[in-house]
Amino acid sequence: MKCYDWDQLLDTEDMLALTEEALTPKPARPLSWRRLGALAACLALILCLTNYQALATGVQTLIRYFSGVGAAETGADLRIQEGELEFELNGRTYLFSGAYARDGFLFVPLEVVSRSEERLNKNDYQNLYVKLEISQDGQVLAGSNPFLDLSDNGSYAAGQYTALTRKRIPFSPLQEEQYLGWRYLPEGYQSYAQAVFTYEAANPAERYTLRVEDYLTDQVMEVELALAPPEEISAICEQRTVGEIQVTALVSADGRRLSLYGTMAKEEEWWKSLVELQAEHIDGVQFMETDGTSHPGLPRRPGGTDGAGYAQEILLTQDTGPITAVRIGRIYYAYDDMDDGLVSRWVDLDWVISLTETK
């Protein structure tokens, strides 16, 4: 920047240079980490004196905002997994299904099934230790936890082994994990472990590299995870504002799978964060044929009910005619509010998503 005396007579060249400098937009000045640290320290003190659970979400949101993580436009940056990834490692089957990136984070549900029970004793199973590293363009992503109320899922440090609780694959059709039973019990699998790993991903990519390492044998498997905008993968992508949240509904080409994503409808209300979205388990979703015959779906949440995986409904019954519409009758959602704590809602809908109108 050139300096001038206040009484200096400027020639034409100097006037042009000064005018160009005045009209040129200056880059935004980033918030210094010292100021950010001071802000976080002040808020941390408040946490100790007041409702720490409610304010913790606010502290994390501020840190994410000022550091540039999660600053992308809400809803516009949604990317979802194309297909599934399944492979064998040390006698176990690893299933990556339902990964997605949104609001500056990458969510990667993992389910591991085993044909042996691997018990410690009559009542307890052995923990499963997994190291999962994810890289984008050769850079390993940092683990994160956008949902502070999750104790078991969502908080994983990059490069560290994570202990996952192993359980018996259930038979009950009322449990969301029953999908694993339908898929793996006929093949002789007996136990499973699951979690949703989360990572900071301010700029969602089309492809990530997943590196899985087995704790006992040091065996390693690397696979590629592909993400794409939902409209490029699903036959139908519709959105609707329901109460305080915006719901994105995706329906597969055959009409037999519904996926629900959610986010807070008002971006400016940064003190609110969505932590749960699901359809009612019994009659919340109906898959409909042309003559009006309807079939209930099986609830499914990749990575388990305690993680950040999104809700799905899957029609497993094969004895049906072509599915021409999906009806969402009732949903449940919950969000953390710094002022009011956990807020939950049941909302009755009559949201009918037609498959015939798009053909």
QUIRAQUI-V26890 format. One record per backbone hydrogen bond with DSSP energy under -1.0 kcal/mol. CO is the residue of the C=O (numbers start at 1). NH is the residue of the N-H. E is the energy in kcal/mol with one decimal. If there is no record, write none. Layout:
co=<CO	CO>
nh=<NH	NH>
e=<E	E>
This chain:
co=<5	11	12	13	14	15	16	17	18	19	20	32	33	34	35	36	37	38	39	40	41	42	43	44	46	50	51	52	55	56	57	58	59	60	61	62	63	64	65	79	80	85	87	89	92	93	94	95	96	99	100	101	102	104	105	106	107	108	110	111	112	113	114	114	118	124	124	128	130	131	133	134	135	136	139	142	147	157	162	164	167	172	175	176	177	177	178	179	180	181	184	184	185	190	191	192	193	195	196	197	198	199	206	208	209	210	211	212	213	214	219	221	223	225	226	228	229	230	230	236	238	240	242	244	245	246	247	248	249	250	251	251	252	256	257	258	259	261	263	266	268	269	271	273	276	278	280	284	286	287	288	288	289	293	295	298	300	301	311	312	313	314	318	324	325	326	327	328	329	330	331	332	333	334	334	335	336	337	341	343	345	347	351	353	356>
nh=<8	15	16	17	18	19	20	21	22	23	24	36	37	38	39	40	41	42	43	44	45	46	47	48	50	52	55	56	59	60	61	62	63	64	65	66	67	69	68	101	228	96	94	92	89	113	87	111	85	81	107	79	105	201	102	199	100	197	195	95	193	93	190	191	126	120	121	164	162	213	211	141	209	139	136	200	150	160	130	128	192	175	178	179	180	181	182	183	184	185	187	189	188	169	114	167	112	110	154	108	144	106	227	225	135	223	133	221	131	218	214	212	210	208	82	80	232	233	234	251	249	247	245	265	242	263	240	261	238	259	235	236	255	315	252	313	250	248	246	269	270	272	338	336	334	332	284	329	327	295	324	325	292	289	287	314	312	304	260	300	258	298	320	355	288	353	286	351	349	280	347	278	345	275	276	343	273	341	337	335	333	331	328	326	359>
e=<-1.6	-2.3	-2.2	-2.2	-2.6	-2.4	-2.5	-2.0	-2.0	-1.9	-1.3	-2.4	-2.8	-2.1	-2.4	-2.6	-2.5	-2.3	-2.3	-2.4	-2.0	-1.7	-2.0	-1.4	-1.7	-1.4	-2.0	-1.8	-2.3	-2.3	-2.3	-2.5	-2.4	-2.8	-2.4	-2.9	-1.9	-1.3	-1.0	-2.5	-2.2	-3.1	-3.1	-1.3	-2.5	-2.3	-1.8	-2.1	-2.3	-2.1	-3.4	-2.1	-1.6	-2.6	-2.6	-2.0	-2.1	-2.4	-2.1	-2.8	-2.0	-2.5	-2.9	-1.9	-2.9	-2.4	-1.6	-3.3	-2.8	-2.2	-2.9	-3.3	-2.3	-1.6	-2.8	-2.6	-1.7	-1.7	-2.3	-2.9	-2.7	-1.2	-1.8	-1.2	-1.4	-1.0	-2.8	-2.0	-3.0	-1.6	-1.2	-1.7	-2.1	-2.7	-2.5	-3.1	-3.1	-3.1	-1.0	-3.3	-1.9	-2.8	-2.9	-3.0	-2.2	-2.2	-2.4	-2.4	-1.5	-1.5	-2.8	-2.9	-3.0	-2.5	-2.1	-2.8	-1.8	-1.2	-2.7	-2.0	-3.3	-3.0	-2.0	-2.7	-2.8	-1.5	-2.1	-2.5	-2.5	-2.5	-1.2	-1.6	-1.4	-2.8	-2.2	-2.4	-2.6	-2.7	-3.3	-1.2	-1.8	-1.7	-1.2	-2.8	-2.0	-3.3	-1.2	-3.3	-3.0	-2.0	-2.4	-1.4	-1.5	-3.0	-3.0	-2.0	-2.4	-2.5	-2.9	-2.2	-2.8	-3.1	-2.1	-3.1	-2.9	-3.2	-2.4	-1.8	-3.6	-2.5	-2.7	-2.4	-2.7	-2.6	-1.7	-3.0	-1.9	-2.7	-2.5	-2.6	-2.2	-2.2	-2.9	-2.2	-1.1>
